[in-house]
Amino acid sequence: MPTFTIATRESRLALWQAEHVQSLLEKNGSTVALLGMTTKGDQILDRSLSKVGGKGLFVKELEVALEEGRADLAVHSLKDVPMELPEGFVLACVMEREDPRDAWVSSTYASVLDLPTGAIVGTSSLRRVALLRAMRPDLKIEPLRGNLDTRLRKLDEGLYDGIVLAAAGLKRLGLEARIRAVFEPEQMLPAAGQGALGIEIRSDRADVAGALQHLVHTPTWLAVSAERAVSRMMGGSCSMPLAAYAQFDGEQLRIRAAWGDADGVQPVVYAHASGRVVDTASAIALGEQVALALQEGVRAQTA
């Protein structure tokens, strides 16, 4: 019976995700322990991620645990995983996606459209900032950091009129009742990988890769491969207001991407493409096609 240790952040959502994977692996006959860790991304809460090193701050300590053999796998929210992993590490599994959409959470207002002029909205995502400014340029958008419970507490303390969060995290923690409205992708395009869980391992651990195969959800993996290809080509990190979202229609994968201006000066640039996708190579090629169109649109706008 194989025995594995999962490296995980200690936030309530990260622990839910790790325990979810633990349960699925144990049902398949493995023995699984958790190694809880605090990352730099969890510790630095007074500055935006784009200014202190990006979302990779949430995975570095977990990778060190993998490298030192203290853990065998790390479970991540895929949108927090850098587009390029360090040498010796691989993304071994992408699981079936939860709701990829953004959620509107407010004690007072049913939707962003109901907010009065000058209302305060909380988010630290440059993507959300750009798309919110395009939707409602009259709003005051303020930074919002911390884990999910911390963000909700700040809302409840009256620091914001409303906040924008990933619907997936709220649903996973049984907090769906806090969602006043969801933003359809046509309103607010999700981040690459949003709603999906990715499992990282050392590239030399074929035993772990084999144990994870039954958790792989191929349609999700292909969709997020296309999304992450857009982000990779655009130099993607959280210091960039970039969105990318792909959906299957039969064997055709439709992908849309958006590049925004967090200052709200330039209009949002959109690009889209669709094509037959049956493997990661064709998914990546489609994502790169959209990235090229997006780059062309950005150049035309700034010329």
C-alpha positions in Angstrom: 0.0 0.0 0.0 1.7 3.3 -1.1 2.2 6.0 1.5 2.3 9.7 0.5 2.5 13.1 2.2 0.8 16.1 0.7 2.4 19.5 1.2 -0.3 22.2 1.7 -0.8 25.8 2.8 -2.7 26.0 6.1 -5.5 28.3 5.1 -9.0 26.7 5.4 -9.4 26.5 1.6 -6.0 25.0 1.0 -6.6 22.4 3.7 -10.0 21.6 2.1 -8.3 21.0 -1.2 -5.5 18.9 0.3 -8.0 16.8 2.3 -10.1 16.3 -0.8 -7.2 14.8 -2.7 -6.2 12.8 0.4 -9.7 11.3 0.5 -9.7 10.4 -3.2 -6.2 8.8 -2.9 -7.2 6.8 0.2 -10.3 5.5 -1.5 -7.9 4.1 -4.1 -5.8 2.3 -1.5 -3.1 4.8 -0.6 -2.2 6.0 2.9 -1.9 9.8 2.9 -0.7 12.3 5.5 -0.8 16.1 5.3 2.2 18.5 5.9 0.8 22.0 6.7 3.0 24.9 5.8 2.8 28.7 5.8 4.1 30.4 2.7 5.5 33.9 2.1 2.3 34.6 0.1 0.3 33.9 3.3 2.7 36.1 5.5 2.9 39.2 3.3 -0.6 40.8 3.5 0.2 44.5 3.5 1.3 44.7 -0.2 -0.2 43.4 -3.4 1.2 40.2 -4.8 2.2 41.9 -8.0 4.6 44.0 -6.0 6.2 41.3 -3.9 6.9 38.5 -6.3 3.7 37.2 -7.7 1.6 34.1 -7.0 4.7 31.9 -7.0 5.0 33.0 -3.3 2.2 30.5 -2.5 4.1 27.5 -3.9 7.8 28.0 -3.2 7.9 26.5 0.3 5.8 23.6 -0.8 8.4 22.9 -3.6 11.2 23.0 -1.1 9.3 20.3 0.9 9.0 18.2 -2.3 12.7 18.7 -3.1 13.8 17.7 0.4 11.6 14.6 0.4 9.4 15.8 3.3 6.4 15.6 1.0 5.5 13.7 -2.2 3.0 16.0 -3.8 1.6 19.5 -3.4 -2.0 20.5 -4.1 -2.5 24.0 -5.6 -5.3 26.2 -6.9 -4.1 26.1 -10.5 -4.4 29.9 -11.0 -1.7 30.3 -8.3 0.8 28.1 -10.1 3.4 29.9 -12.1 3.4 29.3 -15.9 6.9 27.9 -15.8 7.8 25.4 -13.0 11.4 25.2 -11.7 13.6 22.5 -13.2 12.8 19.1 -11.6 9.1 19.7 -11.0 6.1 18.9 -13.1 2.3 19.4 -13.0 1.3 15.7 -12.8 -2.5 16.1 -12.5 -5.2 18.6 -13.2 -8.5 17.6 -11.6 -12.1 18.3 -12.8 -12.8 22.0 -12.6 -15.2 23.6 -10.1 -17.1 26.8 -11.1 -14.6 29.0 -12.9 -16.5 32.2 -12.5 -16.0 35.2 -10.3 -18.5 35.9 -7.5 -20.0 39.1 -6.2 -20.2 39.2 -2.4 -22.0 42.0 -0.6 -24.2 42.5 2.4 -26.1 45.4 0.8 -26.0 45.3 -3.0 -27.3 42.5 -5.2 -24.9 43.2 -8.0 -22.1 45.6 -9.1 -24.7 47.4 -11.3 -26.6 48.3 -8.1 -23.7 50.1 -6.5 -23.9 53.9 -6.1 -21.2 56.1 -7.7 -18.0 56.0 -5.7 -18.8 52.8 -3.9 -15.8 50.8 -2.5 -15.1 47.4 -4.0 -12.3 45.1 -2.7 -10.0 43.0 -4.9 -6.3 42.7 -5.3 -6.5 41.0 -8.7 -5.3 43.3 -11.5 -7.5 41.3 -13.9 -10.6 42.0 -11.8 -9.6 45.6 -11.3 -9.3 46.2 -15.1 -12.6 44.4 -15.9 -14.5 46.1 -13.0 -13.2 49.5 -14.2 -14.4 48.7 -17.7 -17.8 47.8 -16.3 -18.1 50.6 -13.7 -15.4 53.4 -14.1 -17.0 55.4 -11.3 -16.2 52.8 -8.6 -13.4 53.1 -6.0 -11.5 49.8 -6.1 -9.3 49.1 -3.0 -6.8 46.3 -2.3 -8.1 43.2 -0.5 -5.6 40.6 0.7 -5.7 37.6 3.1 -7.3 34.2 3.0 -11.0 33.7 2.2 -12.2 34.0 5.7 -10.1 37.2 6.3 -11.6 38.8 3.1 -15.1 38.0 4.2 -14.4 39.4 7.7 -13.1 42.7 6.2 -16.3 42.9 4.1 -18.5 42.2 7.2 -16.6 44.9 9.2 -17.9 47.4 6.6 -14.5 48.2 4.9 -16.0 47.5 1.5 -19.5 47.8 -0.2 -18.7 44.6 -1.9 -15.9 42.2 -2.9 -15.1 39.9 -5.8 -13.9 36.4 -5.0 -13.6 33.1 -7.0 -16.9 31.2 -6.8 -15.0 27.9 -6.6 -13.5 28.7 -3.2 -16.8 29.8 -1.7 -18.5 26.7 -2.9 -15.8 24.3 -1.7 -16.0 25.7 1.8 -19.8 25.6 1.9 -20.1 29.4 1.7 -22.2 29.5 -1.5 -24.9 31.4 0.4 -22.5 34.4 0.6 -22.7 34.7 -3.2 -25.1 37.5 -4.3 -24.4 37.1 -8.0 -21.9 35.4 -10.3 -20.2 37.2 -13.2 -20.8 35.2 -16.4 -17.6 35.0 -18.5 -19.0 37.5 -20.9 -19.1 40.0 -18.1 -15.9 39.1 -16.3 -13.5 36.7 -18.0 -11.9 34.3 -15.5 -8.2 33.9 -14.8 -6.2 31.1 -16.5 -6.8 27.9 -14.5 -9.4 29.5 -12.2 -11.6 26.8 -10.4 -9.2 23.9 -11.2 -6.8 22.1 -8.8 -3.3 21.2 -10.0 -1.0 18.6 -8.3 2.7 19.2 -8.5 5.4 16.6 -7.9 9.1 16.1 -8.5 9.7 15.0 -12.1 11.5 11.9 -11.0 8.6 10.5 -9.0 6.9 8.2 -11.5 5.3 6.3 -8.6 3.4 9.4 -7.5 2.5 10.3 -11.1 1.0 6.8 -11.5 -1.0 7.0 -8.3 -2.5 10.3 -9.5 -3.7 9.1 -12.9 -7.2 8.3 -11.8 -7.7 11.9 -10.6 -6.8 13.4 -14.0 -9.7 15.1 -15.8 -8.6 15.3 -19.4 -11.1 18.0 -20.6 -10.1 20.3 -17.8 -6.4 19.7 -18.4 -6.7 20.5 -22.1 -8.8 23.6 -21.4 -6.4 25.0 -18.8 -3.4 24.1 -21.0 -4.7 26.4 -23.6 -5.4 29.1 -21.0 -2.0 28.8 -19.5 -0.4 29.0 -22.9 -2.0 32.4 -23.4 -0.6 33.6 -20.1 2.8 32.1 -20.7 3.1 33.9 -24.1 2.0 37.2 -22.6 4.6 36.9 -19.8 1.8 36.0 -17.5 1.9 36.7 -13.8 -0.3 38.4 -11.3 1.4 41.7 -12.1 -0.6 41.6 -15.4 -4.3 42.2 -15.9 -4.8 39.2 -18.1 -7.8 36.8 -18.4 -8.1 33.5 -20.3 -10.9 31.0 -20.3 -11.6 27.9 -22.5 -14.6 25.7 -22.9 -15.3 22.6 -24.9 -18.0 22.2 -27.5 -17.6 18.6 -28.6 -14.0 18.3 -29.8 -13.9 22.1 -30.5 -12.3 24.1 -27.8 -13.3 27.8 -27.7 -11.0 30.1 -25.9 -11.4 33.8 -25.0 -8.7 36.1 -23.6 -8.6 39.7 -22.4 -5.9 42.2 -21.7 -6.9 45.1 -19.5 -5.5 48.3 -18.2 -5.6 48.4 -14.4 -5.6 52.2 -14.4 -8.7 52.2 -16.6 -7.2 54.5 -19.2 -7.1 52.1 -22.2 -10.1 49.9 -23.1 -9.9 46.2 -22.6 -8.6 44.2 -25.6 -10.3 40.9 -26.3 -9.3 38.0 -28.6 -10.8 34.6 -29.2 -10.3 31.4 -31.3 -11.7 27.9 -31.5 -10.3 24.7 -32.9 -10.2 20.9 -32.6 -8.2 19.9 -29.5 -7.4 16.3 -28.7 -4.1 16.6 -26.8 -2.0 19.1 -24.9 0.0 20.1 -28.0 -3.1 21.2 -29.9 -4.5 23.0 -26.8 -1.2 24.9 -26.3 -1.1 25.8 -30.0 -4.7 27.2 -29.8 -3.8 29.2 -26.7 -0.7 30.6 -28.4 -2.9 31.6 -31.4 -5.1 33.7 -29.1 -2.1 35.2 -27.4 -0.7 36.4 -30.8 -4.1 38.0 -31.6 -4.2 39.6 -28.2 -0.7 41.0 -28.6 -1.7 42.4 -32.0 -4.7 44.1 -30.4 -2.7 45.6 -27.6 -0.1 46.9 -30.1 -2.8 48.4 -32.3 -4.3 50.2 -29.3 -1.1 51.6 -28.0 0.4 52.6 -31.4 
